[in-house]
Amino acid sequence: MQRARPWLSMSLVAVLSGCGDGSAAATDGAASTGSSGGIDLTAATTGDGPAPTTGAPTTGGETDTGGPPAPTFCAQMDVSLVLHPSAKIYGAGDQDALVEYFEDLVEQTGATIRILPNVGTEFMATTDCLPLAGNAADDPILVFGAAGEVAPGAVDALRCTLDRFNVYVSDFDVGNYMFSGLMFPVLERADWPAPGATGIAMLVAATDDKQANMYAQPGQASEAYLRLVGDGDRRRVSAFTFGDGAPELNMFSLSVSDKSRHYEKSETSYAAALADFTPLAVKTCEDFDYEEPAPEMPPSGCKRIDLLFAIDGSGSMDEEQDALRGADGMPPVLAEFTDALLGELTDVEDFHVGVVSSEQGFSALHTHRDFPMVPESPETACGLPEGQRWLVGPSPSFAEEFACVAATRSGTEEMTYYNLAEALHDPANAGFLRDDSLLFIVILTDEDTYDFVLDTSVAIRQRIVDAVGGDLDRLVVLAIAGGQGVFEMPETVCQGVYGDAAPGRRIISITRGFRERGLFQNICQGDLAATFTDVLDDVVSACAQFNPEP
């Protein structure tokens, strides 16, 4: 819905003068104003200061009380601009495109637009350019504009910065540590981002993020950006990523929000990518605190659930498999979970359960015990009907049947996620996934997935999304694997009730690519019974919100 933008008639000078001169210290969590033009957004969103603009102004003193409230525009956008010096984006035409992008944000949102330029480094790349916009020598944050007007000197300061980055030289890196260039300023600067600001991450690489260490992972970086910049609210953040053969940047973008986009240099020019992303950046500002109105007709909810397991069959997983299956007198975790699920979802008619191996080359669902290391034979058969490679529940024999098919044996190079994706498209499994079901995927492993030798993380994720017709509302993914900590405090091998587990870094990155529908549980924290109890509400909620296509 197009909304009026009353800031277009306001004076930029008046807005900037209202921000103060930075001499007053910030107190009680308020952002320091400083020479960067930061504002106290806490006041702007709690009623202690000027109210944000909401929708078109009313006329004649009347108040529009019909329908849902209009979305609230954000008061400030803090844009982290991380550029690889070797990216071919520093020519006059590409500089013009970036300037136009920021000018459009200023004009179309009316928000204060702040930019923190950096290269891909663990340090802060500073230049002598920002004094052109009135900054102090040690102030790296460029206030590009506010209230619909570009700030004096801002365009020249931005162009100067781009010229400096184009010839960046460092003894420590070549400027292609994109996730570090994004997150280190967030961790180290008290004035970035401002509390309550909408965040835009812009990562422009010659190829991809090339750091690839224990914290520079797309899943870890996206979680940190969402948590530290968006306060966990995906409405308030989005990402623009641009590269050349860049699955890491692509996965980061997929994970941040549905208004994020990745662009490949081979498919889209830099200028065209910026023009395409502009409406999404504007919408990120417009969606600040926006609540979707309740649907006229509530969703009918799911009637069928298809549950697909990928279980690591290596020798270190015996205890986890026993707990899941209920072997050796242990309570059958999965059977108890499905009982609890059906107790909550009384309209669910039935569910399918299939198990796929982590062994490369095996994507058909299991019908025999200890497959694929032990060949199928009458002695290992689990009693499934001929031609049916999945269990159907509820049934009196479900716990016993699942204990059989979930007993899997495989090697130590797990292809967990790849096999999951392939199982959903394998003709041998035709009939398992139904057109009107909610698909619940579970990964259980104490190692990362090694399928990077087979395909990119983005392609594997897309295969799973394609299986549900591109509809994330049909999908819940639970990954139970070793934790990796957070960006600012990464972890290595952890130890839990079932023994040691290596960090599932690639697993976590792919899982976070499903955004709200991707759940992760650290296998070292608690037992499997507690894990499935923790996710019960998520599955129940997904089923209740599901509206099957007629």
VEXDREN-2710 file (C-alpha; in Angstrom, 1 decimal):
% VEXDREN-2710
k/r/px/py/pz
1/MET/0.0/0.0/0.0
2/GLN/1.4/3.4/-1.0
3/ARG/1.6/5.8/1.9
4/ALA/2.1/9.5/2.1
5/ARG/5.6/10.6/3.1
6/PRO/5.2/13.9/5.0
7/TRP/8.9/14.2/5.7
8/LEU/9.5/15.4/2.1
9/SER/8.4/18.9/3.2
10/MET/10.6/19.0/6.3
11/SER/13.9/20.7/6.6
12/LEU/17.0/18.5/6.8
13/VAL/18.7/21.3/8.8
14/ALA/15.9/21.2/11.4
15/VAL/16.1/17.4/11.7
16/LEU/19.9/17.4/12.2
17/SER/19.8/20.2/14.6
18/GLY/17.2/18.4/16.6
19/CYS/19.7/15.5/17.1
20/GLY/22.0/17.6/19.3
21/ASP/25.7/18.2/19.0
22/GLY/26.9/15.1/20.7
23/SER/28.1/16.8/23.8
24/ALA/25.6/15.1/26.1
25/ALA/26.5/11.6/27.3
26/ALA/24.1/8.8/26.6
27/THR/22.4/7.4/29.7
28/ASP/20.1/4.4/30.5
29/GLY/20.6/2.7/27.2
30/ALA/20.0/5.7/25.0
31/ALA/22.2/6.0/21.9
32/SER/24.9/8.6/21.9
33/THR/24.1/11.2/19.2
34/GLY/27.7/12.2/18.5
35/SER/28.9/13.7/15.2
36/SER/27.6/10.6/13.4
37/GLY/24.1/11.9/13.7
38/GLY/22.8/8.9/15.8
39/ILE/19.5/9.4/17.5
40/ASP/17.8/8.0/20.6
41/LEU/15.5/5.6/18.9
42/THR/14.4/4.1/22.2
43/ALA/12.5/7.3/22.9
44/ALA/11.1/7.3/19.4
45/THR/9.6/3.8/19.8
46/THR/8.4/3.9/23.4
47/GLY/6.3/7.1/23.4
48/ASP/9.0/9.2/25.2
49/GLY/9.7/11.2/22.1
50/PRO/8.3/12.1/18.7
51/ALA/6.0/9.3/17.4
52/PRO/7.2/7.7/14.2
53/THR/5.2/8.4/11.1
54/THR/2.4/5.9/10.6
55/GLY/0.6/5.9/7.3
56/ALA/-1.1/8.7/5.4
57/PRO/-2.1/11.8/7.4
58/THR/-5.7/12.2/8.2
59/THR/-7.7/15.2/7.2
60/GLY/-10.2/17.5/8.9
61/GLY/-9.0/16.4/12.4
62/GLU/-10.8/13.0/12.0
63/THR/-9.2/9.8/13.1
64/ASP/-9.4/6.7/10.9
65/THR/-10.4/3.8/13.1
66/GLY/-11.4/1.4/10.4
67/GLY/-9.3/-1.7/9.6
68/PRO/-5.9/-2.6/11.0
69/PRO/-3.4/0.1/11.9
70/ALA/-1.0/1.2/9.1
71/PRO/2.6/-0.1/9.3
72/THR/5.0/2.1/11.2
73/PHE/8.0/3.5/9.3
74/CYS/11.4/3.1/10.9
75/ALA/13.1/6.2/12.3
76/GLN/16.6/5.2/11.3
77/MET/18.3/2.8/9.0
78/ASP/21.9/1.7/9.8
79/VAL/23.5/0.3/6.7
80/SER/26.7/-1.8/7.1
81/LEU/28.4/-1.5/3.7
82/VAL/31.1/-4.1/3.4
83/LEU/33.1/-4.1/0.1
84/HIS/35.8/-6.3/-1.3
85/PRO/38.5/-4.1/-2.8
86/SER/38.9/-6.5/-5.8
87/ALA/35.2/-6.4/-6.7
88/LYS/34.6/-4.6/-10.0
89/ILE/32.3/-2.0/-8.5
90/TYR/34.4/1.2/-8.3
91/GLY/33.9/2.6/-11.7
92/ALA/31.9/5.8/-12.3
93/GLY/28.7/4.0/-13.4
94/ASP/28.7/1.6/-10.4
95/GLN/29.4/4.5/-8.0
96/ASP/26.5/6.4/-9.5
97/ALA/24.2/3.3/-8.9
98/LEU/25.2/3.1/-5.3
99/VAL/24.7/6.8/-4.7
100/GLU/21.3/6.6/-6.4
101/TYR/20.4/3.6/-4.1
102/PHE/21.1/5.6/-1.0
103/GLU/19.4/8.7/-2.3
104/ASP/16.3/6.6/-2.9
105/LEU/16.4/5.3/0.6
106/VAL/16.5/8.8/2.0
107/GLU/13.7/10.0/-0.2
108/GLN/11.4/7.0/0.0
109/THR/11.7/6.3/3.8
110/GLY/12.2/9.7/5.3
111/ALA/14.4/7.9/7.9
112/THR/17.9/9.0/9.0
113/ILE/20.2/6.9/6.8
114/ARG/23.6/6.1/8.4
115/ILE/26.3/4.2/6.5
116/LEU/29.3/2.4/8.1
117/PRO/31.6/1.6/5.2
118/ASN/34.2/-1.1/5.6
119/VAL/36.2/-3.7/3.7
120/GLY/36.1/-7.4/4.5
121/THR/38.5/-7.3/7.4
122/GLU/38.6/-8.0/11.1
123/PHE/39.7/-4.4/11.5
124/MET/38.0/-1.1/10.7
125/ALA/39.1/0.4/7.4
126/THR/39.1/4.1/7.9
127/THR/39.7/6.8/5.3
128/ASP/40.2/10.6/5.3
129/CYS/36.9/11.0/3.4
130/LEU/34.2/11.5/5.9
131/PRO/35.3/15.0/7.1
132/LEU/33.9/16.1/3.7
133/ALA/30.5/15.4/5.3
134/GLY/31.4/17.2/8.5
135/ASN/32.6/14.2/10.5
136/ALA/35.3/14.3/13.1
137/ALA/38.5/12.6/12.0
138/ASP/37.9/9.6/14.1
139/ASP/34.2/9.2/13.2
140/PRO/33.7/6.5/10.5
141/ILE/29.9/6.7/10.3
142/LEU/28.4/8.7/7.4
143/VAL/25.0/10.3/7.9
144/PHE/23.9/10.2/4.3
145/GLY/20.5/12.0/4.8
146/ALA/17.3/12.4/6.8
147/ALA/13.8/13.6/6.4
148/GLY/13.9/13.1/2.6
149/GLU/17.0/15.2/2.0
150/VAL/20.6/14.1/1.3
151/ALA/23.1/15.6/3.8
152/PRO/25.5/18.2/2.4
153/GLY/28.8/16.6/1.4
154/ALA/27.5/13.0/1.9
155/VAL/27.7/12.1/-1.8
156/ASP/31.3/13.4/-2.1
157/ALA/32.3/11.5/1.1
158/LEU/30.8/8.3/-0.2
159/ARG/32.5/8.5/-3.6
160/CYS/35.8/9.4/-1.9
161/THR/35.5/6.3/0.4
162/LEU/34.8/4.1/-2.6
163/ASP/38.0/5.4/-4.3
164/ARG/40.0/4.7/-1.2
165/PHE/38.7/1.1/-0.9
166/ASN/39.5/0.4/-4.5
167/VAL/43.2/0.7/-3.6
168/TYR/43.0/-0.9/-0.2
169/VAL/46.3/-2.6/1.0
170/SER/46.8/-4.4/4.3
171/ASP/49.4/-6.6/5.8
172/PHE/46.7/-8.8/7.4
173/ASP/44.2/-9.5/4.6
174/VAL/43.0/-8.7/1.1
175/GLY/39.6/-7.5/2.2
176/ASN/37.6/-10.6/1.4
177/TYR/36.6/-11.5/5.0
178/MET/33.0/-10.4/4.4
179/PHE/31.3/-11.7/7.6
180/SER/34.1/-10.3/9.8
181/GLY/33.9/-6.9/8.0
182/LEU/30.2/-6.9/8.9
183/MET/30.2/-8.2/12.5
184/PHE/33.4/-6.9/14.0
185/PRO/32.2/-3.3/14.0
186/VAL/28.9/-4.4/15.5
187/LEU/30.8/-6.2/18.3
188/GLU/33.3/-3.5/18.9
189/ARG/31.5/-0.1/18.4
190/ALA/29.1/1.1/21.1
191/ASP/27.5/3.5/18.5
192/TRP/26.8/0.9/15.8
193/PRO/24.1/0.1/15.3
194/ALA/21.8/2.5/17.2
195/PRO/19.3/0.9/19.5
196/GLY/16.1/0.3/17.6
197/ALA/17.5/1.1/14.1
198/THR/16.5/-1.0/11.1
199/GLY/19.6/-2.8/9.9
200/ILE/20.7/-3.4/6.3
201/ALA/23.7/-5.6/5.7
202/MET/25.3/-5.0/2.3
203/LEU/28.1/-7.5/1.4
204/VAL/29.7/-7.0/-2.0
205/ALA/32.5/-9.5/-2.9
206/ALA/34.6/-10.3/-5.9
207/THR/33.8/-14.0/-5.4
208/ASP/32.5/-15.1/-1.9
209/ASP/33.4/-14.8/1.8
210/LYS/36.9/-16.4/1.9
211/GLN/37.7/-16.5/5.6
212/ALA/35.9/-19.8/6.4
213/ASN/37.1/-20.2/9.9
214/MET/35.2/-21.4/13.0
215/TYR/33.1/-18.2/13.3
216/ALA/33.0/-16.9/9.8
217/GLN/30.1/-19.2/8.7
218/PRO/26.9/-18.0/7.1
219/GLY/24.7/-19.6/9.7
220/GLN/26.7/-18.2/12.6
221/ALA/27.0/-14.7/11.0
222/SER/23.3/-14.5/10.2
223/GLU/22.3/-15.5/13.7
224/ALA/24.6/-12.9/15.2
225/TYR/23.4/-10.2/12.8
226/LEU/19.7/-11.0/13.5
227/ARG/20.3/-11.1/17.3
228/LEU/22.6/-8.1/17.7
229/VAL/21.2/-5.8/15.1
230/GLY/17.6/-6.8/14.7
231/ASP/17.1/-7.9/18.3
232/GLY/15.8/-11.2/17.0
233/ASP/13.1/-9.5/14.8
234/ARG/13.4/-10.3/11.1
235/ARG/11.1/-7.4/10.2
236/ARG/13.9/-5.0/11.2
237/VAL/16.8/-6.5/9.1
238/SER/17.5/-7.4/5.5
239/ALA/20.6/-8.3/3.5
240/PHE/22.0/-7.5/0.1
241/THR/24.7/-9.8/-1.0
242/PHE/26.6/-9.7/-4.4
243/GLY/29.3/-12.1/-5.5
244/ASP/30.5/-14.5/-8.1
245/GLY/29.9/-18.2/-7.3
246/ALA/29.0/-17.2/-3.7
247/PRO/27.0/-19.9/-1.9
248/GLU/28.3/-18.6/1.5
249/LEU/26.9/-15.1/0.9
250/ASN/23.8/-16.5/-0.7
251/MET/23.1/-18.7/2.4
252/PHE/23.7/-15.7/4.7
253/SER/21.1/-13.7/2.7
254/LEU/18.6/-16.5/2.8
255/SER/19.0/-16.8/6.6
256/VAL/18.5/-13.2/7.5
257/SER/15.0/-12.4/6.3
258/ASP/12.5/-12.9/3.5
259/LYS/13.3/-9.4/2.3
260/SER/17.0/-10.3/1.7
261/ARG/18.4/-11.0/-1.7
262/HIS/21.6/-12.5/-3.2
263/TYR/22.8/-11.5/-6.7
264/GLU/25.3/-13.3/-8.8
265/LYS/27.6/-11.2/-10.9
266/SER/27.3/-13.6/-13.8
267/GLU/23.5/-13.1/-13.9
268/THR/22.9/-9.6/-12.7
269/SER/24.9/-6.4/-13.0
270/TYR/25.7/-4.5/-9.8
271/ALA/23.6/-1.5/-10.8
272/ALA/20.6/-3.7/-11.7
273/ALA/21.0/-5.6/-8.4
274/LEU/20.9/-2.3/-6.4
275/ALA/17.8/-1.2/-8.3
276/ASP/16.1/-4.5/-7.7
277/PHE/16.9/-4.4/-4.0
278/THR/15.8/-0.8/-3.3
279/PRO/12.1/-1.6/-2.8
280/LEU/13.0/-4.4/-0.4
281/ALA/15.2/-2.1/1.6
282/VAL/12.4/0.4/1.7
283/LYS/9.9/-2.2/2.8
284/THR/12.3/-3.3/5.6
285/CYS/11.9/0.2/7.0
286/GLU/8.1/0.2/6.3
287/ASP/7.7/-3.1/8.1
288/PHE/9.1/-1.8/11.4
289/ASP/6.7/-3.1/14.1
290/TYR/4.2/-4.1/11.4
291/GLU/1.7/-6.8/12.5
292/GLU/-0.1/-8.8/9.8
293/PRO/-3.9/-8.5/10.2
294/ALA/-5.7/-11.7/11.1
295/PRO/-6.9/-13.6/8.1
296/GLU/-10.6/-13.5/7.4
297/MET/-10.7/-17.2/7.4
298/PRO/-8.5/-19.0/9.9
299/PRO/-6.2/-21.8/8.4
300/SER/-7.7/-25.2/8.5
301/GLY/-4.6/-26.8/9.9
302/CYS/-2.7/-29.9/8.7
303/LYS/-4.5/-33.2/8.5
304/ARG/-1.4/-35.2/7.6
305/ILE/2.3/-35.0/8.7
306/ASP/5.2/-36.6/6.9
307/LEU/8.2/-37.1/9.1
308/LEU/11.6/-37.8/7.5
309/PHE/14.6/-38.7/9.5
310/ALA/18.3/-38.6/8.4
311/ILE/20.1/-40.6/11.0
312/ASP/23.9/-40.8/11.3
313/GLY/24.7/-44.5/11.3
314/SER/28.4/-44.3/12.3
315/GLY/29.6/-46.2/15.3
316/SER/29.7/-43.2/17.6
317/MET/25.9/-42.8/17.3
318/ASP/24.8/-46.0/19.0
319/GLU/23.6/-44.3/22.2
320/GLU/21.6/-41.7/20.3
321/GLN/20.0/-44.3/18.1
322/ASP/19.1/-46.4/21.1
323/ALA/17.5/-43.4/22.8
324/LEU/15.5/-42.5/19.7
325/ARG/14.3/-46.0/19.1
326/GLY/13.8/-47.0/22.7
327/ALA/16.3/-49.9/22.6
328/ASP/17.5/-51.8/25.7
329/GLY/14.5/-50.9/27.8
330/MET/14.9/-47.1/27.2
331/PRO/11.7/-45.1/26.6
332/PRO/11.0/-44.8/22.8
333/VAL/11.6/-41.1/22.3
334/LEU/10.1/-40.8/18.8
335/ALA/7.0/-42.9/19.7
336/GLU/6.3/-40.8/22.8
337/PHE/6.8/-37.7/20.7
338/THR/4.2/-38.7/18.1
339/ASP/1.8/-39.7/20.8
340/ALA/2.2/-36.2/22.4
341/LEU/1.9/-34.6/18.9
342/LEU/-1.4/-36.4/18.2
343/GLY/-2.6/-35.5/21.6
344/GLU/-2.2/-31.8/20.7
345/LEU/-3.3/-32.1/17.1
346/THR/-6.5/-34.0/17.3
347/ASP/-7.5/-33.3/13.7
348/VAL/-4.4/-35.0/12.3
349/GLU/-5.6/-38.2/10.5
350/ASP/-2.3/-40.0/10.1
351/PHE/1.5/-39.6/9.6
352/HIS/4.2/-41.1/7.5
353/VAL/7.7/-41.8/8.9
354/GLY/10.7/-42.5/6.8
355/VAL/14.4/-42.9/7.6
356/VAL/17.3/-42.2/5.2
357/SER/20.9/-43.1/5.7
358/SER/23.8/-40.7/6.0
359/GLU/25.9/-43.0/3.7
360/GLN/26.7/-41.5/0.2
361/GLY/24.7/-43.0/-2.6
362/PHE/21.7/-44.2/-0.5
363/SER/18.6/-42.1/-0.7
364/ALA/15.9/-44.8/-0.7
365/LEU/14.1/-45.0/2.7
366/HIS/15.0/-47.9/5.0
367/THR/12.9/-51.0/5.0
368/HIS/15.5/-53.2/6.8
369/ARG/17.5/-53.0/10.0
370/ASP/21.2/-52.0/10.0
371/PHE/21.0/-50.8/6.4
372/PRO/23.0/-50.0/4.3
373/MET/26.1/-51.5/5.9
374/VAL/24.2/-54.8/6.3
375/PRO/22.6/-55.9/3.0
376/GLU/18.9/-56.3/3.0
377/SER/17.7/-59.9/3.7
378/PRO/14.7/-61.6/5.2
379/GLU/16.5/-61.7/8.6
380/THR/16.8/-57.9/8.7
381/ALA/13.4/-57.0/7.2
382/CYS/11.2/-54.7/9.3
383/GLY/7.9/-56.0/8.1
384/LEU/6.8/-53.1/5.9
385/PRO/4.3/-53.9/3.1
386/GLU/5.7/-54.7/-0.3
387/GLY/6.5/-51.5/-2.2
388/GLN/6.1/-49.2/0.8
389/ARG/9.3/-47.7/2.2
390/TRP/7.7/-45.8/5.1
391/LEU/5.7/-46.4/8.3
392/VAL/2.1/-45.2/8.7
393/GLY/0.9/-44.2/12.1
394/PRO/-0.7/-44.2/14.4
395/SER/-0.6/-47.9/14.8
396/PRO/-0.2/-50.4/17.6
397/SER/3.1/-51.7/16.1
398/PHE/4.6/-48.2/15.3
399/ALA/7.2/-48.2/18.1
400/GLU/8.5/-51.6/17.2
401/GLU/8.6/-50.9/13.5
402/PHE/10.4/-47.6/14.0
403/ALA/12.9/-49.2/16.3
404/CYS/13.8/-51.5/13.3
405/VAL/14.0/-49.0/10.5
406/ALA/15.9/-46.4/12.6
407/ALA/18.7/-48.9/13.3
408/THR/21.1/-47.8/10.6
409/ARG/24.7/-48.5/10.0
410/SER/27.0/-46.5/7.8
411/GLY/30.5/-45.1/7.3
412/THR/32.1/-42.0/8.9
413/GLU/31.8/-39.5/6.0
414/GLU/28.2/-38.4/6.6
415/MET/26.2/-36.9/3.7
416/THR/23.3/-36.1/5.9
417/TYR/21.7/-33.1/4.3
418/TYR/22.4/-34.2/0.8
419/ASN/20.7/-37.5/1.3
420/LEU/17.7/-35.8/2.9
421/ALA/17.2/-33.7/-0.1
422/GLU/17.7/-36.6/-2.5
423/ALA/15.3/-38.8/-0.6
424/LEU/12.5/-36.3/-1.2
425/HIS/13.0/-36.7/-5.0
426/ASP/14.0/-40.4/-5.2
427/PRO/11.3/-42.3/-7.3
428/ALA/11.8/-45.3/-4.9
429/ASN/10.1/-43.2/-2.2
430/ALA/7.2/-42.0/-4.3
431/GLY/4.1/-41.8/-2.1
432/PHE/5.9/-40.9/1.1
433/LEU/5.5/-37.1/0.8
434/ARG/1.9/-36.1/0.1
435/ASP/0.8/-32.9/-1.6
436/ASP/-1.3/-31.8/1.4
437/SER/1.0/-32.7/4.3
438/LEU/3.2/-30.8/6.6
439/LEU/6.8/-32.1/6.1
440/PHE/8.8/-32.4/9.4
441/ILE/12.5/-33.2/8.8
442/VAL/14.8/-34.4/11.6
443/ILE/18.6/-34.7/11.4
444/LEU/20.3/-36.6/14.1
445/THR/24.2/-36.7/14.1
446/ASP/27.3/-36.0/16.1
447/GLU/29.3/-34.9/13.1
448/ASP/28.9/-32.2/10.4
449/THR/27.6/-33.1/7.0
450/TYR/30.4/-33.6/4.4
451/ASP/28.3/-33.1/1.4
452/PHE/30.2/-30.0/0.3
453/VAL/32.0/-32.4/-2.1
454/LEU/28.6/-33.1/-3.8
455/ASP/26.8/-29.8/-3.9
456/THR/26.5/-26.3/-2.5
457/SER/24.5/-25.7/0.7
458/VAL/22.2/-23.4/-1.3
459/ALA/21.5/-26.1/-3.8
460/ILE/20.7/-28.6/-1.1
461/ARG/18.4/-26.2/0.6
462/GLN/16.6/-25.5/-2.6
463/ARG/16.1/-29.2/-3.3
464/ILE/14.2/-29.5/0.0
465/VAL/12.2/-26.3/-0.7
466/ASP/11.3/-27.6/-4.2
467/ALA/9.9/-30.8/-2.6
468/VAL/7.2/-28.7/-0.9
469/GLY/6.5/-26.6/-3.9
470/GLY/8.5/-23.6/-2.6
471/ASP/6.2/-23.2/0.3
472/LEU/8.1/-22.8/3.6
473/ASP/4.8/-23.0/5.5
474/ARG/4.7/-26.7/4.7
475/LEU/8.1/-27.3/6.3
476/VAL/9.7/-27.7/9.7
477/VAL/13.4/-28.7/9.9
478/LEU/15.0/-29.8/13.2
479/ALA/18.7/-30.4/13.2
480/ILE/20.1/-32.2/16.3
481/ALA/23.9/-31.9/16.1
482/GLY/27.0/-30.5/17.8
483/GLY/26.7/-26.8/18.7
484/GLN/29.1/-24.2/17.3
485/GLY/28.6/-21.4/19.9
486/VAL/27.9/-17.9/18.7
487/PHE/29.9/-15.6/16.4
488/GLU/31.5/-13.7/19.3
489/MET/32.3/-17.0/21.2
490/PRO/32.6/-20.0/18.9
491/GLU/32.9/-23.5/20.2
492/THR/34.7/-26.7/19.1
493/VAL/34.0/-30.2/20.2
494/CYS/31.3/-30.5/22.9
495/GLN/30.4/-33.3/25.3
496/GLY/27.0/-34.4/26.4
497/VAL/25.1/-37.3/27.8
498/TYR/25.8/-39.3/24.6
499/GLY/29.5/-38.5/24.3
500/ASP/31.4/-36.1/22.2
501/ALA/30.1/-34.2/19.1
502/ALA/31.8/-32.1/16.5
503/PRO/30.3/-28.7/15.6
504/GLY/27.7/-29.1/12.9
505/ARG/28.6/-25.8/11.1
506/ARG/27.4/-26.6/7.7
507/ILE/24.3/-28.3/9.1
508/ILE/23.5/-25.2/11.1
509/SER/24.0/-22.9/8.1
510/ILE/21.6/-24.8/5.9
511/THR/19.1/-25.2/8.8
512/ARG/19.1/-21.4/9.4
513/GLY/18.5/-20.9/5.7
514/PHE/14.9/-22.0/6.4
515/ARG/14.6/-19.0/8.8
516/GLU/11.7/-19.5/11.3
517/ARG/11.1/-23.0/10.0
518/GLY/14.7/-24.1/10.8
519/LEU/15.2/-25.3/14.3
520/PHE/18.5/-26.3/15.9
521/GLN/19.2/-28.2/19.1
522/ASN/22.7/-28.9/20.5
523/ILE/23.0/-32.6/20.9
524/CYS/25.3/-32.0/23.9
525/GLN/22.6/-30.1/25.8
526/GLY/20.2/-32.5/27.4
527/ASP/18.8/-35.8/26.1
528/LEU/16.7/-36.5/23.1
529/ALA/13.5/-36.7/25.1
530/ALA/14.0/-33.1/26.3
531/THR/14.9/-32.1/22.7
532/PHE/11.7/-33.3/21.2
533/THR/9.7/-31.9/24.1
534/ASP/11.3/-28.5/23.4
535/VAL/10.2/-28.5/19.7
536/LEU/6.7/-29.9/20.2
537/ASP/5.1/-26.4/20.3
538/ASP/6.9/-25.4/17.1
539/VAL/5.5/-28.4/15.2
540/VAL/2.0/-27.9/16.7
541/SER/2.1/-24.2/15.7
542/ALA/3.3/-25.0/12.2
543/CYS/0.5/-27.5/11.7
544/ALA/-2.2/-25.2/13.1
545/GLN/-1.1/-22.4/10.7
546/PHE/-1.0/-24.7/7.7
547/ASN/-3.6/-24.2/5.0
548/PRO/-3.4/-27.1/2.5
549/GLU/-4.1/-26.3/-1.1
550/PRO/-7.5/-27.7/-2.2
END
